[in-house]
Amino acid sequence: MTSMDITLIGVPLEEGAGRGGCAMGPAAFRLAGIRKALEELGFTVTDRGDLRPEPASDLSDRPEAKNLPVVAGFVRSLEDSMYQAARNGGIPIALGGDHSLSMGSVSGMARYAAEVDRPLFVLWLDAHADFNTPETSPSGNIHGMPVAFFSGKAELGTILPTDRPLVSPSNVFQVGIRSVDEIERKLIAENGVNVFDMRAIDEFGLAAIMRQVIQKVTEANGLLHVSLDVDFLDPDIAPGVGTTVPGGATFREAHLIMEMLHDTGLVTSLDLVELNPFLDDRGRSARIMVELTASLFGRRVLDRPTRSA
């Protein structure tokens, strides 16, 4: 994390999810003060506004991959925006939007990583593994497929070039997982994805898990993309998501991850996804996600202001 330039990219995409509301996520992050929080830490922040999807008339809707042309348009636009921001020396942050956007954000960073000849690693902070394919998905919602897509394991037509750089599944670290479909579980094991579910967190502790992740990325001289889903957190503290699963990470556990990552300087890009302001409690989830982002970029516990009840 050597750059002091951050680019915010709004992705008002909700068509990859099973319900509406995520399209309002970028506006909620802005209203919660994400730009100010980062500028107070010394960063130069450029807000690119919300993406306009590229045309995707070459793709047609499919029952097993719902709203594919709409999702594809955003993915194409975001892939290039992330790549260009990284190539210009900045740290891109995608403000979502549902998790299908990661097909574009991770692919864009994979293109940049290939260009600088360094491996890309992905830290997937989520209740779900998102390793379904159109053939295995129970719902057909594309936000359950991005990890399989950017690993080259899900065929979704020519959303992006077939010869694009991919992410090795062994370079994906999933932390906080607690809701996985049965076939998806087999695919994860077969492809060597590194999964640390909530039991692993309870048994070994997040600090030990994060040290393992950090060591692998450091030894490979890799770039690290972090993808943070609201449902990684326990719904009691972050209710603003349409896919709540009880037993998620606590406020302190989430901050510990961010603080440890900041200390390494490894993070080169970030997704903030699945925020549904319509389901939130007076902006609480948006504010927590902004606070976690501030931790990732250097805010310390001792710097936190006391809030009145």
C-alpha positions in Angstrom: 0.0 0.0 0.0 2.7 2.5 -1.1 0.4 4.8 -3.1 -1.2 7.7 -1.5 -3.7 8.1 -4.4 -7.1 6.4 -4.1 -9.8 6.1 -6.8 -13.4 5.6 -5.8 -15.5 3.8 -8.4 -19.2 3.6 -7.8 -20.9 0.4 -9.2 -24.7 0.7 -8.8 -25.3 -2.9 -9.7 -28.0 -5.0 -8.2 -29.1 -7.2 -11.0 -26.6 -9.9 -9.9 -28.5 -10.4 -6.6 -31.8 -11.8 -5.8 -33.4 -8.6 -4.6 -33.2 -4.9 -5.2 -31.4 -2.3 -3.2 -27.7 -2.7 -3.7 -27.7 -0.1 -6.5 -28.1 2.5 -3.7 -24.9 1.2 -2.1 -22.4 3.7 -3.7 -24.5 6.6 -2.6 -24.7 5.3 0.9 -21.0 4.9 1.2 -20.5 8.4 0.0 -23.1 9.7 2.5 -21.3 7.8 5.3 -18.2 9.8 4.6 -15.8 7.4 2.9 -14.0 10.2 1.0 -13.5 12.3 4.0 -12.3 9.4 6.1 -9.6 8.6 3.6 -8.6 12.2 3.1 -8.1 12.6 6.8 -5.6 9.8 6.7 -3.5 11.8 4.1 -4.7 10.2 0.9 -5.5 12.1 -2.3 -9.0 10.7 -3.2 -10.5 10.9 -6.7 -14.2 9.9 -6.9 -14.9 8.8 -10.5 -18.6 8.8 -9.8 -20.8 5.9 -10.8 -19.8 3.6 -13.7 -21.8 3.6 -16.9 -22.1 0.0 -18.1 -20.6 -0.9 -21.4 -22.8 -2.3 -24.1 -23.4 -6.1 -23.8 -25.9 -6.7 -26.6 -23.8 -9.7 -27.7 -25.0 -11.6 -24.6 -28.5 -12.8 -23.9 -30.3 -13.5 -20.7 -30.2 -17.0 -19.4 -32.4 -18.6 -16.6 -29.3 -20.1 -15.0 -27.4 -16.7 -15.1 -30.1 -14.1 -14.5 -29.7 -10.6 -16.0 -26.4 -11.6 -17.7 -26.3 -8.7 -20.2 -26.7 -6.1 -17.4 -24.1 -7.7 -15.2 -21.8 -8.1 -18.1 -22.0 -4.4 -19.0 -20.9 -3.3 -15.5 -18.2 -6.0 -15.3 -16.7 -4.9 -18.6 -16.6 -1.2 -17.5 -15.3 -2.0 -14.0 -12.6 -4.3 -15.3 -11.1 -1.5 -17.3 -11.6 1.1 -14.7 -9.8 -0.9 -12.0 -6.9 -1.7 -14.4 -6.5 1.9 -15.5 -6.5 3.2 -11.9 -3.9 0.6 -10.8 -1.8 1.3 -13.9 -1.8 5.0 -13.0 -0.3 4.2 -9.7 -3.4 4.5 -7.5 -5.4 2.1 -5.3 -8.9 1.5 -6.7 -11.9 1.0 -4.4 -15.1 -0.4 -6.0 -18.2 0.8 -4.1 -20.9 -1.7 -4.7 -23.2 -2.9 -5.7 -23.7 -6.7 -5.4 -20.8 -9.1 -5.4 -21.0 -10.0 -9.1 -19.0 -6.8 -9.6 -15.9 -8.7 -8.4 -15.9 -10.5 -11.7 -14.8 -7.1 -13.1 -12.7 -5.7 -10.2 -10.6 -8.8 -9.7 -10.2 -9.4 -13.4 -9.0 -5.8 -13.9 -6.4 -6.3 -11.1 -5.4 -9.6 -12.6 -4.6 -7.9 -15.9 -2.5 -5.3 -14.0 -0.8 -8.0 -12.0 0.1 -9.9 -15.1 1.5 -6.7 -16.7 3.8 -6.1 -13.7 4.7 -9.8 -13.5 3.4 -10.4 -10.0 0.8 -12.9 -8.8 -2.6 -11.6 -7.7 -4.0 -12.9 -4.4 -7.7 -12.4 -3.3 -8.8 -12.1 0.3 -12.6 -12.9 0.2 -14.3 -11.7 3.4 -17.8 -13.2 3.0 -20.4 -15.5 4.5 -20.5 -17.3 1.1 -17.9 -18.9 -1.1 -19.5 -17.6 -4.3 -18.0 -20.5 -6.3 -21.1 -21.6 -8.1 -21.4 -21.9 -11.8 -24.5 -21.4 -14.0 -24.8 -25.2 -14.0 -24.6 -25.6 -10.2 -26.3 -22.4 -8.9 -29.7 -23.1 -7.1 -30.9 -19.6 -7.8 -29.2 -18.4 -11.0 -28.1 -15.2 -9.3 -24.7 -14.2 -10.6 -23.5 -12.7 -7.3 -22.9 -16.4 -6.3 -20.5 -17.0 -9.1 -17.7 -14.4 -9.1 -14.9 -16.5 -7.5 -15.5 -19.3 -10.0 -15.5 -16.8 -12.8 -12.3 -15.0 -12.1 -10.7 -18.4 -11.4 -11.7 -19.5 -14.9 -14.1 -22.2 -13.6 -17.5 -20.7 -14.6 -18.5 -20.3 -18.2 -20.6 -17.1 -18.6 -20.1 -16.4 -22.2 -17.8 -13.7 -23.5 -18.3 -11.2 -20.7 -14.5 -10.7 -20.8 -11.9 -12.1 -23.3 -11.4 -15.8 -22.8 -7.6 -15.3 -22.8 -7.7 -12.8 -19.9 -5.4 -13.4 -16.9 -7.0 -15.5 -14.3 -6.5 -15.9 -10.6 -5.3 -19.3 -9.4 -7.9 -20.8 -6.9 -4.9 -21.5 -4.6 -4.3 -17.8 -4.4 -7.8 -17.2 -3.1 -8.3 -17.0 0.7 -11.9 -17.1 1.9 -12.4 -16.0 5.5 -15.7 -16.1 7.5 -17.4 -18.6 5.3 -20.6 -20.1 6.9 -23.1 -20.8 4.1 -22.0 -23.0 1.2 -24.0 -25.1 -1.2 -23.2 -28.8 -1.3 -21.9 -28.9 -4.9 -20.1 -25.7 -4.3 -18.3 -27.3 -1.4 -17.0 -30.0 -3.6 -15.8 -27.5 -6.2 -13.9 -25.5 -3.6 -12.1 -28.6 -2.4 -11.3 -29.8 -5.9 -9.9 -26.5 -7.0 -7.8 -25.9 -3.9 -9.4 -22.7 -2.6 -8.1 -21.8 0.9 -11.2 -21.7 3.1 -11.2 -20.5 6.8 -14.8 -20.9 8.0 -16.1 -19.6 11.3 -15.1 -22.8 13.0 -11.5 -22.2 11.9 -11.7 -18.7 13.3 -13.1 -19.9 16.6 -10.4 -22.7 16.8 -7.3 -20.8 15.7 -8.2 -17.1 16.0 -8.2 -14.5 13.2 -4.7 -13.3 14.0 -3.1 -16.7 13.3 -5.2 -17.1 10.1 -4.2 -13.6 8.8 -0.5 -14.2 9.6 -0.8 -17.3 7.3 -2.4 -15.4 4.5 0.1 -12.5 4.8 3.0 -14.9 4.8 1.9 -16.5 1.6 1.3 -13.2 -0.2 4.6 -11.8 1.0 6.7 -14.8 0.0 5.3 -14.7 -3.5 5.8 -10.9 -3.8 2.1 -10.8 -4.7 -0.5 -8.1 -5.0 -3.5 -8.4 -2.7 -7.1 -7.6 -3.6 -9.6 -7.5 -0.6 -13.2 -8.1 -1.3 -15.4 -7.2 1.7 -19.0 -8.3 1.8 -21.3 -6.7 4.4 -22.5 -10.3 5.3 -19.0 -11.1 6.5 -20.0 -9.2 9.6 -22.6 -10.5 12.1 -26.0 -9.2 11.1 -26.5 -7.8 14.6 -23.9 -5.2 13.9 -24.4 -4.8 10.1 -28.0 -5.6 9.1 -27.9 -3.8 5.8 -27.6 -6.8 3.5 -30.0 -9.1 1.7 -28.1 -12.3 2.5 -27.8 -12.3 6.3 -26.2 -15.4 7.9 -26.0 -15.5 11.8 -22.7 -16.0 13.5 -20.5 -13.6 11.5 -17.4 -11.7 12.4 -17.5 -9.2 15.3 -16.7 -5.5 15.1 -13.2 -6.1 16.7 -12.4 -9.2 14.6 -13.1 -7.2 11.4 -10.9 -4.3 12.5 -8.1 -6.7 13.5 -8.0 -8.0 9.9 -7.9 -4.5 8.5 -5.2 -3.3 10.9 -3.0 -6.3 10.2 -3.4 -5.8 6.5 -2.5 -2.2 6.8 0.7 -3.1 8.6 1.8 -5.2 5.7 1.4 -2.6 2.9 0.2 -5.5 0.6 -3.3 -4.3 -0.3 -3.5 -2.8 -3.8 -7.3 -2.8 -4.3 -10.6 -3.2 -2.5 -14.3 -4.1 -3.1 -17.0 -3.0 -0.7 -20.1 -5.0 -1.7 -23.7 -6.1 -1.0 -24.6 -3.0 1.1 -28.4 -2.6 0.8 -29.3 0.7 2.4 -33.0 -0.2 2.1 -32.4 -2.9 4.7 -30.0 -1.0 6.9 -30.7 0.6 10.3 -30.2 4.3 9.9 -27.0 3.9 7.9 -25.3 1.7 10.6 -23.9 -0.8 8.1 -22.5 1.8 5.8 -20.7 3.6 8.6 -19.2 0.4 9.9 -17.9 -0.5 6.4 -16.4 3.0 6.1 -14.7 2.6 9.5 -13.3 -0.7 8.4 -12.0 0.9 5.2 -10.3 3.6 7.3 -8.7 0.9 9.4 -7.4 -0.8 6.3 -5.8 2.5 5.3 -4.2 3.4 8.6 -6.7 4.6 11.2 -5.8 3.1 14.6 -8.1 2.1 17.5 -6.5 4.9 19.6 -7.6 7.4 17.0 -11.3 6.6 17.2 -13.5 9.3 18.5 -16.0 8.6 21.3 -19.5 8.8 20.1 -22.5 9.8 22.2 -25.1 7.2 22.6 
